[in-house]
Structure formats: structure tokens, C-alpha cells
Amino acid sequence: MAKYLLIESRDAFDSKDTTTYGALAADLARDGNTVTLFLVQNGVLTARPSTQAAVLTAAIKAGVEVLADDFSLRERGIPVSRLVAGVKAAPLDTVIDHLAEGRKALFH
Amino acid sequence: MAGKKLTFALMDSAFESARTTTAMRLIDIAARRGYDITVFAYEGAVMLPFAKQEQHANKVHGREVEEENHPLPRKFIASMMTEAKKNGGSLDWINCGLCVDERGAGEAIEGVRRGAPPDFWKAAETTDNTLVIATR
């Protein structure tokens, strides 16, 4: 099976596409692929407990690794302790690691 | 993992989008690792290495030029070119020629070359991975 890196830069309250994007990540994982959903910029806002976080919870339940850019979190004053269960903070280096590994990568 | 080759396609212009900041951060990480990096700047992104970008004072903030220390993408790009080379890699920045002509952005910093979409295709074919950061 393939390995995917899906990068989400948009806030779920600003772009409804984020729901579809999260669902894509979950579907890819359910099909047996290795999937990381990396939140960056306003994408990390979705990782706070809210109604919009359900898409992340569903993705995690499907087997998606959900990471949030630690720099974007600090910029927005979001402590790691306030993230939705299952979302982990990670450096942007992770994206370069995955690109170098050859994962199929999308930026939204 | 030195020796890796990555390609990035950018579309956003300078001073407009957080995507540009993310792109610069990604390229910087790859440069520090000594990767061979190709950037294909399309549409507004050709303004990123525009040589005429200048810092300015900010009267609203009550700051002179030095105090304001306004960040300039052209300086970031030049710095990343140096960093990549220092670490055994390279940063090949290709500006879409037609996009440059449309915007009068011909005066780019040293090291930037003129190209066309087929250059992006060739880079994507010969590098380990490609990330397209499109405009919204």
C-alpha cells in the first residue's frame, strides 16, 4: 500500500474543504494506506476541542496520524495540552522527512 | 539523507500569504540538510526573488527603517541559496518567464533563472519528491 502526506493549512471554520480533506485522509487509511495529516498555519486551529475537531477524531479513529506544526501552535497561543486527543505536536521537519521518504504529498 | 532532491512549486506573491512563510520554512529545512532543491515559481511567486524589494520605515509604528527591519523574501531566498551550497546541496530557483513578463519582474536576485512550465515537469521527473503549494 502507499504512503501519503496530506498537509492542511486552512481553518475548518473558514474552509469547508477541510472536512472533505480530512475524510480523504480517513478513507485512504481505511483502504490500508499509511497516512499522515499534517496541520500547519490556521490548520492547527481545528486541533482545538470544538465541533470542527470531529473530522480529526474520525481520521485518527481510521488510523490517520494527525500532527500539528509546533511553530503554528505557538504563533496562535495554543498549548499542546489543549489539543484534541490523538493529535500530536511536531516540527515542520516532519514534512521534509516524509517528502524525502517519497510519500505522495498534497498541500491544501 | 543528504543527496536527496526535492522540488517545490509556488504560486503566491510576496507579502500576501502564510503559505509563503511555510514554503520558505520548508525550503530552509531542506537547504540546511544539504538537499538539491528546485523551486518553480509560477504566477505571483515570481515576485518573491524580485531584486527591487526594499525595507521601509513605518510611521504608524513610529519606527525608522532599521527599527522596523522589514523582512524581505529576496533576502531569505539568497540566504537559503548560500545555506544549501554550504551544506553540499543547491537551490535552483526558476521563475516562470511569462509570469515575469506580465509583472515586469525581470530584475531578480543573482542565482534566479528564467524558465517555463516544462522545467517544472523535468524537475518533478528527476527529483525524489515534489510538493505543489498552490494559491487559494
gemmi code that builds the backbone of each chain (N, CA, C; Angstrom):
import gemmi

chains = {
    "A": [
        ("MET", (0.843, -1.194, 0.000), (0.000, 0.000, 0.000), (0.880, 1.247, 0.000)),
        ("ALA", (0.282, 2.365, -0.331), (1.044, 3.610, -0.478), (1.131, 4.385, 0.835)),
        ("LYS", (2.064, 5.342, 0.834), (2.204, 6.237, 1.993), (1.865, 7.660, 1.551)),
        ("TYR", (1.025, 8.302, 2.322), (0.557, 9.639, 1.964), (0.904, 10.661, 3.050)),
        ("LEU", (1.143, 11.885, 2.574), (1.278, 13.039, 3.457), (0.292, 14.098, 2.976)),
        ("LEU", (-0.703, 14.359, 3.793), (-1.684, 15.394, 3.463), (-1.453, 16.581, 4.396)),
        ("ILE", (-1.173, 17.729, 3.812), (-0.900, 18.931, 4.599), (-2.125, 19.841, 4.547)),
        ("GLU", (-2.613, 20.199, 5.718), (-3.797, 21.064, 5.797), (-3.411, 22.412, 6.388)),
        ("SER", (-3.572, 23.477, 5.614), (-3.187, 24.816, 6.089), (-4.394, 25.689, 6.417)),
        ("ARG", (-5.590, 25.172, 6.175), (-6.774, 26.039, 6.322), (-7.563, 25.734, 7.590)),
        ("ASP", (-8.206, 26.762, 8.075), (-9.048, 26.671, 9.264), (-10.401, 26.084, 8.867)),
        ("ALA", (-10.865, 25.108, 9.623), (-12.136, 24.452, 9.293), (-13.318, 25.419, 9.352)),
        ("PHE", (-13.194, 26.473, 10.158), (-14.291, 27.448, 10.245), (-14.277, 28.408, 9.058)),
        ("ASP", (-13.206, 28.375, 8.310), (-13.045, 29.273, 7.163), (-13.227, 28.540, 5.849)),
        ("SER", (-12.920, 27.260, 5.826), (-12.972, 26.496, 4.578), (-13.640, 25.135, 4.819)),
        ("LYS", (-14.772, 24.926, 4.188), (-15.470, 23.642, 4.336), (-14.707, 22.508, 3.658)),
        ("ASP", (-13.785, 22.866, 2.766), (-12.973, 21.840, 2.110), (-12.207, 20.992, 3.120)),
        ("THR", (-11.937, 21.578, 4.276), (-11.128, 20.847, 5.260), (-11.823, 19.554, 5.697)),
        ("THR", (-13.145, 19.584, 5.729), (-13.893, 18.378, 6.110), (-13.688, 17.282, 5.071)),
        ("THR", (-13.782, 17.668, 3.801), (-13.570, 16.707, 2.719), (-12.139, 16.183, 2.734)),
        ("TYR", (-11.219, 17.088, 3.006), (-9.800, 16.717, 3.031), (-9.526, 15.709, 4.152)),
        ("GLY", (-10.105, 15.969, 5.310), (-9.962, 15.038, 6.434), (-10.589, 13.692, 6.132)),
        ("ALA", (-11.732, 13.744, 5.439), (-12.406, 12.499, 5.061), (-11.565, 11.710, 4.057)),
        ("LEU", (-10.892, 12.445, 3.160), (-9.993, 11.783, 2.202), (-8.880, 11.048, 2.952)),
        ("ALA", (-8.315, 11.722, 3.942), (-7.256, 11.091, 4.740), (-7.779, 9.816, 5.406)),
        ("ALA", (-8.974, 9.910, 5.984), (-9.558, 8.742, 6.667), (-9.823, 7.604, 5.688)),
        ("ASP", (-10.368, 7.931, 4.521), (-10.649, 6.899, 3.510), (-9.368, 6.207, 3.047)),
        ("LEU", (-8.330, 6.997, 2.846), (-7.052, 6.409, 2.424), (-6.525, 5.446, 3.490)),
        ("ALA", (-6.682, 5.832, 4.743), (-6.229, 4.963, 5.842), (-7.072, 3.689, 5.913)),
        ("ARG", (-8.377, 3.842, 5.744), (-9.265, 2.662, 5.795), (-8.940, 1.677, 4.677)),
        ("ASP", (-8.410, 2.221, 3.563), (-8.022, 1.354, 2.445), (-6.679, 0.686, 2.677)),
        ("GLY", (-6.094, 0.931, 3.838), (-4.848, 0.240, 4.176), (-3.586, 1.028, 3.907)),
        ("ASN", (-3.735, 2.290, 3.514), (-2.556, 3.122, 3.265), (-2.041, 3.738, 4.567)),
        ("THR", (-0.780, 4.111, 4.551), (-0.196, 4.843, 5.670), (-0.409, 6.330, 5.413)),
        ("VAL", (-1.091, 6.999, 6.337), (-1.477, 8.392, 6.085), (-1.115, 9.285, 7.260)),
        ("THR", (-0.463, 10.393, 6.950), (-0.238, 11.442, 7.945), (-0.954, 12.695, 7.485)),
        ("LEU", (-1.738, 13.271, 8.387), (-2.383, 14.564, 8.129), (-1.632, 15.588, 8.962)),
        ("PHE", (-0.931, 16.501, 8.291), (-0.097, 17.479, 8.987), (-0.774, 18.834, 8.946)),
        ("LEU", (-1.104, 19.357, 10.114), (-1.781, 20.652, 10.222), (-0.742, 21.762, 10.359)),
        ("VAL", (-0.919, 22.830, 9.580), (0.022, 23.953, 9.630), (-0.775, 25.236, 9.433)),
        ("GLN", (-0.153, 26.356, 9.785), (-0.815, 27.671, 9.694), (-2.165, 27.610, 10.442)),
        ("ASN", (-3.221, 28.163, 9.846), (-4.516, 28.136, 10.525), (-5.128, 26.731, 10.588)),
        ("GLY", (-4.504, 25.793, 9.922), (-4.970, 24.407, 10.005), (-4.914, 23.872, 11.421)),
        ("VAL", (-4.001, 24.423, 12.240), (-3.883, 23.919, 13.617), (-5.071, 24.349, 14.485)),
        ("LEU", (-5.815, 25.352, 14.047), (-6.966, 25.802, 14.839), (-8.003, 24.683, 14.982)),
        ("THR", (-8.052, 23.811, 13.989), (-9.010, 22.697, 14.021), (-8.662, 21.689, 15.110)),
        ("ALA", (-7.417, 21.725, 15.567), (-6.983, 20.752, 16.577), (-7.426, 21.119, 17.979)),
        ("ARG", (-8.076, 22.279, 18.129), (-8.649, 22.635, 19.437), (-9.984, 21.915, 19.602)),
        ("PRO", (-10.357, 21.587, 20.837), (-11.667, 20.953, 21.038), (-12.788, 21.861, 20.545)),
        ("SER", (-13.533, 21.391, 19.556), (-14.664, 22.149, 19.007), (-15.476, 21.196, 18.139)),
        ("THR", (-16.582, 21.683, 17.623), (-17.396, 20.836, 16.745), (-16.619, 20.438, 15.491)),
        ("GLN", (-15.731, 21.333, 15.040), (-14.983, 21.058, 13.813), (-13.909, 19.983, 13.998)),
        ("ALA", (-13.558, 19.715, 15.243), (-12.494, 18.736, 15.503), (-12.956, 17.305, 15.233)),
        ("ALA", (-14.248, 17.127, 15.020), (-14.768, 15.775, 14.790), (-14.108, 15.119, 13.580)),
        ("VAL", (-13.769, 15.934, 12.583), (-13.139, 15.370, 11.379), (-11.774, 14.776, 11.727)),
        ("LEU", (-11.083, 15.409, 12.663), (-9.778, 14.883, 13.076), (-9.940, 13.612, 13.903)),
        ("THR", (-10.916, 13.636, 14.788), (-11.171, 12.457, 15.624), (-11.521, 11.251, 14.755)),
        ("ALA", (-12.338, 11.501, 13.731), (-12.709, 10.411, 12.820), (-11.495, 9.903, 12.052)),
        ("ALA", (-10.647, 10.828, 11.647), (-9.448, 10.428, 10.899), (-8.518, 9.597, 11.785)),
        ("ILE", (-8.357, 10.044, 13.019), (-7.496, 9.304, 13.959), (-8.057, 7.894, 14.179)),
        ("LYS", (-9.371, 7.827, 14.330), (-10.023, 6.527, 14.546), (-9.818, 5.600, 13.349)),
        ("ALA", (-9.703, 6.203, 12.156), (-9.486, 5.408, 10.937), (-8.022, 4.987, 10.769)),
        ("GLY", (-7.163, 5.522, 11.649), (-5.753, 5.126, 11.564), (-4.824, 6.191, 11.028)),
        ("VAL", (-5.342, 7.411, 10.836), (-4.507, 8.503, 10.336), (-3.667, 9.070, 11.483)),
        ("GLU", (-2.405, 9.322, 11.194), (-1.564, 10.040, 12.159), (-1.802, 11.527, 11.941)),
        ("VAL", (-2.290, 12.216, 12.967), (-2.567, 13.649, 12.841), (-1.535, 14.434, 13.652)),
        ("LEU", (-0.790, 15.278, 12.954), (0.261, 16.082, 13.587), (-0.045, 17.565, 13.401)),
        ("ALA", (0.356, 18.372, 14.357), (0.165, 19.821, 14.275), (1.524, 20.509, 14.390)),
        ("ASP", (1.794, 21.395, 13.474), (3.071, 22.121, 13.440), (3.274, 22.894, 14.746)),
        ("ASP", (4.372, 22.589, 15.430), (4.571, 23.217, 16.752), (4.739, 24.724, 16.653)),
        ("PHE", (5.348, 25.201, 15.591), (5.535, 26.651, 15.403), (4.181, 27.346, 15.203)),
        ("SER", (3.326, 26.751, 14.378), (1.997, 27.330, 14.146), (1.181, 27.351, 15.434)),
        ("LEU", (1.350, 26.314, 16.262), (0.649, 26.278, 17.547), (1.119, 27.419, 18.446)),
        ("ARG", (2.448, 27.600, 18.521), (2.995, 28.667, 19.382), (2.562, 30.047, 18.887)),
        ("GLU", (2.577, 30.227, 17.559), (2.147, 31.518, 16.982), (0.737, 31.883, 17.429)),
        ("ARG", (-0.099, 30.873, 17.566), (-1.517, 31.105, 17.871), (-1.854, 30.909, 19.350)),
        ("GLY", (-0.843, 30.698, 20.159), (-1.051, 30.571, 21.596), (-1.836, 29.331, 21.988)),
        ("ILE", (-1.659, 28.255, 21.237), (-2.370, 27.010, 21.559), (-1.402, 26.055, 22.244)),
        ("PRO", (-1.605, 25.794, 23.533), (-0.718, 24.850, 24.220), (-0.986, 23.411, 23.774)),
        ("VAL", (0.049, 22.611, 23.756), (-0.086, 21.208, 23.340), (-1.088, 20.478, 24.233)),
        ("SER", (-1.159, 20.903, 25.477), (-2.083, 20.243, 26.425), (-3.554, 20.466, 26.064)),
        ("ARG", (-3.832, 21.422, 25.153), (-5.209, 21.724, 24.789), (-5.609, 21.096, 23.453)),
        ("LEU", (-4.762, 20.236, 22.919), (-5.094, 19.626, 21.631), (-6.092, 18.483, 21.814)),
        ("VAL", (-6.861, 18.249, 20.773), (-7.794, 17.120, 20.764), (-7.013, 15.824, 20.967)),
        ("ALA", (-7.589, 14.883, 21.687), (-6.906, 13.617, 21.958), (-6.457, 12.943, 20.662)),
        ("GLY", (-5.211, 12.545, 20.645), (-4.685, 11.850, 19.481), (-3.889, 12.736, 18.544)),
        ("VAL", (-4.051, 14.051, 18.654), (-3.262, 14.975, 17.823), (-1.954, 15.273, 18.542)),
        ("LYS", (-0.847, 15.159, 17.819), (0.460, 15.395, 18.426), (1.135, 16.602, 17.786)),
        ("ALA", (1.866, 17.359, 18.569), (2.673, 18.453, 18.029), (3.925, 17.876, 17.380)),
        ("ALA", (4.360, 18.514, 16.276), (5.544, 18.020, 15.562), (6.215, 19.182, 14.839)),
        ("PRO", (7.508, 19.085, 14.629), (8.199, 20.146, 13.886), (7.930, 20.013, 12.380)),
        ("LEU", (8.127, 21.117, 11.678), (7.910, 21.101, 10.230), (8.905, 20.175, 9.518)),
        ("ASP", (9.982, 19.870, 10.213), (10.959, 18.915, 9.654), (10.288, 17.603, 9.256)),
        ("THR", (9.215, 17.273, 9.942), (8.498, 16.029, 9.642), (8.037, 16.000, 8.190)),
        ("VAL", (7.612, 17.159, 7.692), (7.166, 17.228, 6.299), (8.322, 16.906, 5.349)),
        ("ILE", (9.474, 17.491, 5.637), (10.645, 17.222, 4.792), (11.049, 15.748, 4.902)),
        ("ASP", (10.963, 15.187, 6.111), (11.267, 13.748, 6.289), (10.373, 12.908, 5.374)),
        ("HIS", (9.088, 13.228, 5.387), (8.132, 12.438, 4.594), (8.331, 12.652, 3.088)),
        ("LEU", (8.662, 13.879, 2.712), (8.925, 14.137, 1.287), (10.167, 13.362, 0.842)),
        ("ALA", (11.197, 13.400, 1.677), (12.440, 12.698, 1.328), (12.220, 11.192, 1.255)),
        ("GLU", (11.283, 10.719, 2.059), (10.942, 9.284, 2.080), (10.190, 8.885, 0.807)),
        ("GLY", (9.633, 9.890, 0.136), (8.940, 9.613, -1.117), (7.439, 9.467, -0.998)),
        ("ARG", (6.893, 9.939, 0.087), (5.422, 9.840, 0.245), (4.704, 10.675, -0.806)),
        ("LYS", (3.536, 10.233, -1.164), (2.681, 11.050, -2.034), (2.178, 12.224, -1.197)),
        ("ALA", (2.447, 13.438, -1.674), (2.170, 14.600, -0.838), (1.202, 15.580, -1.497)),
        ("LEU", (0.284, 16.068, -0.675), (-0.672, 17.088, -1.114), (-0.651, 18.245, -0.136)),
        ("PHE", (-0.783, 19.466, -0.642), (-0.879, 20.657, 0.208), (-2.216, 21.313, -0.046)),
        ("HIS", (-2.972, 21.499, 1.032), (-4.286, 22.154, 0.887), (-4.328, 23.394, 1.743)),
    ],
    "B": [
        ("MET", (20.260, 11.710, 5.230), (19.634, 11.577, 3.915), (20.132, 12.649, 2.950)),
        ("ALA", (21.391, 13.061, 3.128), (21.944, 14.048, 2.191), (21.908, 13.460, 0.794)),
        ("GLY", (21.873, 14.326, -0.204), (21.820, 13.851, -1.573), (20.405, 13.734, -2.094)),
        ("LYS", (19.452, 14.009, -1.252), (18.059, 13.976, -1.697), (17.759, 15.179, -2.587)),
        ("LYS", (16.806, 14.979, -3.476), (16.388, 16.063, -4.369), (14.890, 16.303, -4.198)),
        ("LEU", (14.542, 17.544, -3.926), (13.134, 17.909, -3.763), (12.771, 19.066, -4.684)),
        ("THR", (11.542, 19.039, -5.159), (11.027, 20.124, -5.998), (9.809, 20.748, -5.337)),
        ("PHE", (9.760, 22.073, -5.383), (8.608, 22.809, -4.866), (8.061, 23.700, -5.972)),
        ("ALA", (6.757, 23.748, -6.093), (6.107, 24.722, -6.979), (5.348, 25.704, -6.099)),
        ("LEU", (5.596, 26.982, -6.311), (4.951, 28.032, -5.521), (4.157, 28.943, -6.445)),
        ("MET", (3.089, 29.521, -5.907), (2.256, 30.405, -6.729), (1.949, 31.754, -6.083)),
        ("ASP", (2.121, 31.857, -4.783), (1.730, 33.092, -4.096), (2.813, 34.152, -4.166)),
        ("SER", (2.387, 35.393, -4.243), (3.321, 36.506, -4.301), (3.844, 36.847, -2.910)),
        ("ALA", (4.796, 37.751, -2.883), (5.399, 38.158, -1.617), (4.428, 38.974, -0.780)),
        ("PHE", (4.555, 38.877, 0.525), (3.820, 39.707, 1.495), (2.311, 39.479, 1.475)),
        ("GLU", (1.845, 38.323, 1.031), (0.407, 38.130, 0.896), (-0.163, 36.932, 1.653)),
        ("SER", (0.621, 35.865, 1.776), (0.031, 34.627, 2.278), (0.958, 33.911, 3.255)),
        ("ALA", (0.354, 33.295, 4.268), (1.124, 32.481, 5.212), (1.717, 31.260, 4.513)),
        ("ARG", (1.139, 30.891, 3.347), (1.692, 29.759, 2.602), (3.135, 30.043, 2.190)),
        ("THR", (3.429, 31.314, 1.903), (4.794, 31.670, 1.522), (5.744, 31.434, 2.691)),
        ("THR", (5.297, 31.791, 3.893), (6.121, 31.553, 5.077), (6.390, 30.063, 5.244)),
        ("THR", (5.343, 29.262, 5.094), (5.515, 27.812, 5.213), (6.471, 27.294, 4.143)),
        ("ALA", (6.311, 27.783, 2.924), (7.189, 27.350, 1.832), (8.643, 27.689, 2.154)),
        ("MET", (8.859, 28.905, 2.645), (10.232, 29.330, 2.977), (10.799, 28.458, 4.099)),
        ("ARG", (9.969, 28.146, 5.084), (10.434, 27.294, 6.185), (10.823, 25.906, 5.664)),
        ("LEU", (10.007, 25.357, 4.775), (10.304, 24.029, 4.228), (11.606, 24.041, 3.418)),
        ("ILE", (11.738, 25.037, 2.571), (12.942, 25.123, 1.733), (14.179, 25.311, 2.611)),
        ("ASP", (14.024, 26.105, 3.661), (15.139, 26.338, 4.581), (15.592, 25.036, 5.245)),
        ("ILE", (14.641, 24.229, 5.673), (14.991, 22.937, 6.306), (15.763, 22.065, 5.307)),
        ("ALA", (15.260, 22.012, 4.085), (15.923, 21.192, 3.057), (17.322, 21.735, 2.748)),
        ("ALA", (17.454, 23.061, 2.741), (18.768, 23.676, 2.469), (19.755, 23.335, 3.576)),
        ("ARG", (19.283, 23.363, 4.815), (20.161, 23.048, 5.947), (20.606, 21.584, 5.911)),
        ("ARG", (19.807, 20.736, 5.287), (20.168, 19.322, 5.167), (21.073, 19.052, 3.971)),
        ("GLY", (21.312, 20.078, 3.166), (22.167, 19.895, 2.002), (21.482, 19.190, 0.848)),
        ("TYR", (20.196, 19.319, 0.763), (19.456, 18.722, -0.346), (19.636, 19.561, -1.623)),
        ("ASP", (19.414, 18.920, -2.734), (19.335, 19.651, -4.008), (17.869, 20.021, -4.213)),
        ("ILE", (17.616, 21.311, -4.226), (16.247, 21.817, -4.243), (15.989, 22.566, -5.542)),
        ("THR", (14.855, 22.279, -6.140), (14.391, 23.075, -7.274), (13.098, 23.758, -6.875)),
        ("VAL", (13.039, 25.050, -7.094), (11.791, 25.791, -6.869), (11.324, 26.329, -8.214)),
        ("PHE", (10.092, 25.980, -8.563), (9.498, 26.575, -9.756), (8.482, 27.606, -9.291)),
        ("ALA", (8.789, 28.867, -9.539), (7.915, 29.967, -9.116), (6.992, 30.328, -10.275)),
        ("TYR", (5.713, 30.165, -10.015), (4.699, 30.379, -11.040), (3.808, 31.541, -10.622)),
        ("GLU", (3.223, 32.208, -11.594), (2.317, 33.339, -11.326), (2.966, 34.324, -10.335)),
        ("GLY", (2.230, 34.702, -9.283), (2.725, 35.742, -8.382), (4.017, 35.412, -7.663)),
        ("ALA", (4.351, 34.129, -7.573), (5.556, 33.729, -6.837), (6.838, 34.249, -7.480)),
        ("VAL", (6.758, 34.680, -8.744), (7.968, 35.231, -9.377), (8.402, 36.535, -8.713)),
        ("MET", (7.505, 37.131, -7.904), (7.872, 38.365, -7.198), (8.702, 38.085, -5.947)),
        ("LEU", (8.769, 36.829, -5.523), (9.495, 36.525, -4.285), (10.982, 36.897, -4.367)),
        ("PRO", (11.677, 36.597, -5.483), (13.082, 36.997, -5.550), (13.314, 38.329, -6.267)),
        ("PHE", (12.278, 39.155, -6.357), (12.388, 40.439, -7.056), (13.452, 41.313, -6.376)),
        ("ALA", (14.421, 41.754, -7.154), (15.599, 42.426, -6.590), (15.306, 43.814, -6.042)),
        ("LYS", (14.201, 44.404, -6.436), (13.917, 45.789, -6.027), (13.157, 45.890, -4.699)),
        ("GLN", (12.890, 44.768, -4.062), (12.239, 44.824, -2.739), (13.127, 45.630, -1.786)),
        ("GLU", (12.521, 46.542, -1.059), (13.283, 47.385, -0.136), (12.579, 47.470, 1.218)),
        ("GLN", (13.370, 47.551, 2.244), (12.809, 47.780, 3.571), (12.282, 49.207, 3.651)),
        ("HIS", (11.381, 49.439, 4.589), (10.805, 50.782, 4.713), (10.566, 51.116, 6.184)),
        ("ALA", (10.476, 52.409, 6.439), (10.105, 52.855, 7.782), (8.611, 52.630, 7.969)),
        ("ASN", (8.158, 52.672, 9.210), (6.720, 52.539, 9.475), (6.299, 53.659, 10.426)),
        ("LYS", (5.738, 54.699, 9.839), (5.366, 55.878, 10.633), (4.255, 55.562, 11.635)),
        ("VAL", (3.398, 54.604, 11.274), (2.318, 54.231, 12.197), (2.909, 53.631, 13.472)),
        ("HIS", (3.950, 52.810, 13.288), (4.609, 52.203, 14.445), (5.627, 53.154, 15.082)),
        ("GLY", (5.901, 54.261, 14.388), (6.908, 55.190, 14.883), (8.304, 54.638, 14.780)),
        ("ARG", (8.555, 53.812, 13.765), (9.863, 53.179, 13.618), (10.548, 53.599, 12.324)),
        ("GLU", (11.869, 53.787, 12.433), (12.675, 54.051, 11.251), (12.980, 52.722, 10.555)),
        ("VAL", (13.627, 52.815, 9.415), (13.882, 51.614, 8.590), (14.579, 50.517, 9.391)),
        ("GLU", (15.627, 50.905, 10.114), (16.415, 49.903, 10.846), (15.582, 49.263, 11.966)),
        ("GLU", (14.791, 50.095, 12.612), (13.978, 49.577, 13.724), (12.867, 48.661, 13.220)),
        ("GLU", (12.276, 49.034, 12.111), (11.193, 48.224, 11.549), (11.732, 46.882, 11.065)),
        ("ASN", (12.945, 46.920, 10.452), (13.628, 45.705, 9.993), (12.668, 44.781, 9.253)),
        ("HIS", (12.032, 45.338, 8.251), (11.015, 44.610, 7.495), (11.630, 43.421, 6.753)),
        ("PRO", (11.059, 42.238, 6.899), (11.633, 41.057, 6.221), (11.410, 41.101, 4.713)),
        ("LEU", (12.413, 40.706, 3.971), (12.311, 40.703, 2.510), (12.524, 39.285, 1.976)),
        ("PRO", (11.567, 38.757, 1.225), (11.725, 37.400, 0.674), (12.988, 37.232, -0.158)),
        ("ARG", (13.390, 38.279, -0.889), (14.591, 38.132, -1.726), (15.803, 37.805, -0.864)),
        ("LYS", (15.843, 38.360, 0.348), (16.971, 38.079, 1.232), (16.889, 36.653, 1.782)),
        ("PHE", (15.679, 36.213, 2.072), (15.505, 34.827, 2.529), (16.019, 33.861, 1.453)),
        ("ILE", (15.633, 34.138, 0.223), (15.997, 33.226, -0.880), (17.518, 33.215, -1.073)),
        ("ALA", (18.123, 34.403, -1.073), (19.584, 34.471, -1.226), (20.276, 33.707, -0.091)),
        ("SER", (19.737, 33.864, 1.111), (20.320, 33.185, 2.277), (20.190, 31.665, 2.139)),
        ("MET", (19.055, 31.219, 1.649), (18.848, 29.767, 1.507), (19.723, 29.188, 0.397)),
        ("MET", (19.978, 29.988, -0.637), (20.899, 29.538, -1.694), (22.292, 29.316, -1.104)),
        ("THR", (22.711, 30.263, -0.275), (24.028, 30.157, 0.367), (24.064, 28.963, 1.316)),
        ("GLU", (22.993, 28.806, 2.094), (22.926, 27.725, 3.084), (22.975, 26.353, 2.406)),
        ("ALA", (22.215, 26.212, 1.324), (22.205, 24.926, 0.608), (23.598, 24.592, 0.085)),
        ("LYS", (24.245, 25.586, -0.501), (25.584, 25.375, -1.066), (26.577, 25.024, 0.035)),
        ("LYS", (26.477, 25.728, 1.169), (27.381, 25.489, 2.302), (27.286, 24.044, 2.796)),
        ("ASN", (26.090, 23.488, 2.675), (25.853, 22.130, 3.188), (25.958, 21.055, 2.102)),
        ("GLY", (26.491, 21.454, 0.944), (26.714, 20.483, -0.112), (25.541, 20.275, -1.046)),
        ("GLY", (24.544, 21.110, -0.909), (23.380, 20.994, -1.789), (23.285, 22.171, -2.733)),
        ("SER", (22.074, 22.438, -3.190), (21.877, 23.555, -4.121), (20.418, 23.998, -4.074)),
        ("LEU", (20.207, 25.239, -4.457), (18.849, 25.757, -4.612), (18.760, 26.393, -5.993)),
        ("ASP", (18.072, 25.694, -6.866), (17.867, 26.170, -8.243), (16.495, 26.818, -8.303)),
        ("TRP", (16.460, 28.139, -8.387), (15.186, 28.874, -8.378), (14.847, 29.260, -9.816)),
        ("ILE", (13.737, 28.746, -10.310), (13.315, 29.015, -11.685), (12.062, 29.890, -11.659)),
        ("ASN", (12.143, 31.039, -12.272), (10.977, 31.912, -12.398), (10.300, 31.664, -13.745)),
        ("CYS", (8.999, 31.463, -13.742), (8.236, 31.320, -14.983), (8.394, 32.601, -15.810)),
        ("GLY", (8.917, 32.454, -17.000), (9.244, 33.618, -17.821), (8.042, 34.481, -18.186)),
        ("LEU", (6.968, 33.846, -18.609), (5.781, 34.618, -18.994), (5.203, 35.358, -17.781)),
        ("CYS", (5.255, 34.696, -16.632), (4.746, 35.321, -15.402), (5.600, 36.540, -15.045)),
        ("VAL", (6.901, 36.429, -15.296), (7.821, 37.543, -15.054), (7.484, 38.710, -15.974)),
        ("ASP", (7.275, 38.409, -17.247), (6.995, 39.474, -18.213), (5.691, 40.189, -17.884)),
        ("GLU", (4.682, 39.407, -17.506), (3.384, 40.007, -17.155), (3.523, 41.027, -16.043)),
        ("ARG", (4.422, 40.723, -15.107), (4.531, 41.539, -13.893), (5.697, 42.512, -13.917)),
        ("GLY", (6.474, 42.490, -14.988), (7.646, 43.366, -15.021), (8.638, 43.032, -13.936)),
        ("ALA", (8.757, 41.730, -13.661), (9.583, 41.278, -12.535), (10.928, 40.719, -12.998)),
        ("GLY", (11.456, 41.273, -14.083), (12.680, 40.733, -14.663), (13.914, 40.890, -13.798)),
        ("GLU", (13.891, 41.874, -12.905), (15.086, 42.125, -12.095), (15.064, 41.246, -10.841)),
        ("ALA", (15.541, 40.038, -10.993), (15.581, 39.105, -9.866), (16.983, 39.067, -9.272)),
        ("ILE", (17.102, 38.535, -8.062), (18.413, 38.430, -7.427), (19.287, 37.437, -8.192)),
        ("GLU", (20.576, 37.513, -7.952), (21.533, 36.622, -8.604), (21.221, 35.167, -8.246)),
        ("GLY", (21.319, 34.304, -9.230), (21.071, 32.880, -8.989), (19.701, 32.424, -9.437)),
        ("VAL", (18.818, 33.381, -9.703), (17.482, 33.033, -10.204), (17.542, 32.957, -11.716)),
        ("ARG", (16.947, 31.914, -12.276), (16.950, 31.814, -13.733), (15.538, 31.792, -14.293)),
        ("ARG", (15.455, 32.110, -15.558), (14.172, 32.170, -16.242), (13.850, 30.792, -16.825)),
        ("GLY", (12.598, 30.398, -16.731), (12.218, 29.099, -17.267), (10.770, 29.082, -17.695)),
        ("ALA", (10.220, 27.878, -17.778), (8.849, 27.694, -18.246), (8.292, 26.422, -17.602)),
        ("PRO", (6.967, 26.211, -17.657), (6.380, 25.023, -17.029), (7.067, 23.694, -17.362)),
        ("PRO", (7.599, 23.500, -18.580), (8.309, 22.229, -18.827), (9.489, 22.002, -17.885)),
        ("ASP", (10.076, 23.099, -17.378), (11.173, 22.948, -16.412), (10.664, 22.325, -15.108)),
        ("PHE", (9.451, 22.702, -14.752), (8.847, 22.095, -13.550), (8.609, 20.609, -13.787)),
        ("TRP", (8.128, 20.276, -14.966), (7.880, 18.870, -15.313), (9.178, 18.067, -15.232)),
        ("LYS", (10.235, 18.630, -15.818), (11.530, 17.936, -15.800), (12.033, 17.753, -14.367)),
        ("ALA", (11.879, 18.803, -13.563), (12.342, 18.714, -12.171), (11.549, 17.649, -11.419)),
        ("ALA", (10.246, 17.644, -11.620), (9.405, 16.662, -10.923), (9.769, 15.240, -11.348)),
        ("GLU", (10.198, 15.085, -12.594), (10.569, 13.765, -13.105), (11.890, 13.258, -12.523)),
        ("THR", (12.763, 14.201, -12.140), (14.125, 13.791, -11.769), (14.428, 13.942, -10.280)),
        ("THR", (13.473, 14.447, -9.495), (13.734, 14.589, -8.064), (12.996, 13.509, -7.278)),
        ("ASP", (13.359, 13.397, -5.997), (12.769, 12.352, -5.159), (11.314, 12.617, -4.820)),
        ("ASN", (10.950, 13.891, -4.770), (9.554, 14.203, -4.470), (9.254, 15.646, -4.854)),
        ("THR", (7.976, 15.926, -4.997), (7.527, 17.261, -5.413), (6.353, 17.685, -4.544)),
        ("LEU", (6.394, 18.926, -4.109), (5.266, 19.477, -3.351), (4.779, 20.742, -4.054)),
        ("VAL", (3.514, 20.739, -4.399), (2.901, 21.905, -5.038), (2.131, 22.685, -3.975)),
        ("ILE", (2.528, 23.927, -3.774), (1.814, 24.803, -2.841), (1.086, 25.830, -3.684)),
        ("ALA", (-0.129, 25.476, -4.048), (-0.892, 26.320, -4.971), (-1.530, 27.487, -4.241)),
        ("THR", (-1.931, 28.483, -5.013), (-2.630, 29.607, -4.399), (-4.057, 29.199, -4.101)),
        ("ARG", (-4.709, 29.977, -3.269), (-6.042, 29.586, -2.837), (-7.071, 29.892, -3.922)),
    ],
}
model = gemmi.Model(1)
for chain_id, residues in chains.items():
    chain = gemmi.Chain(chain_id)
    for i, (resn, *xyz) in enumerate(residues, 1):
        res = gemmi.Residue()
        res.name, res.seqid = resn, gemmi.SeqId(i, " ")
        for name, pos in zip(("N", "CA", "C"), xyz):
            atom = gemmi.Atom()
            atom.name, atom.element = name, gemmi.Element(name[0])
            atom.pos, atom.b_iso = gemmi.Position(*pos), 0.0
            res.add_atom(atom)
        chain.add_residue(res)
    model.add_chain(chain)
structure = gemmi.Structure()
structure.add_model(model)
structure.setup_entities()
